[in-house]
């Protein structure tokens, strides 16, 4: 039996299906929400994904007050960004 499940997310109005372990599901949902919030704040949609990725990567390096991404969340977010970029091409 597989320890992964399919998670459907909406990013930039597109349905993205990814396989993930159940323990990562909530983190990926939260990452998708953060990503969509960032994307919505950028008026130039042609470069929105690149600018959002850059902004989130930059913010992940900054010291945060108790709200820094865990290594697992950061990895999940980076994997999600890669899958989204592939699906948009």
Buried (B, 14 or more C-beta within 10 A) or exposed (E): EEEEEEBEBEBBEEEBEBEBEEEBEEBBEBBBEBBBEBBEEBEEEEEBBEBBBEEBEEEBEEEEEEEBBEEEBBEBBBBBBEBBEEBEE
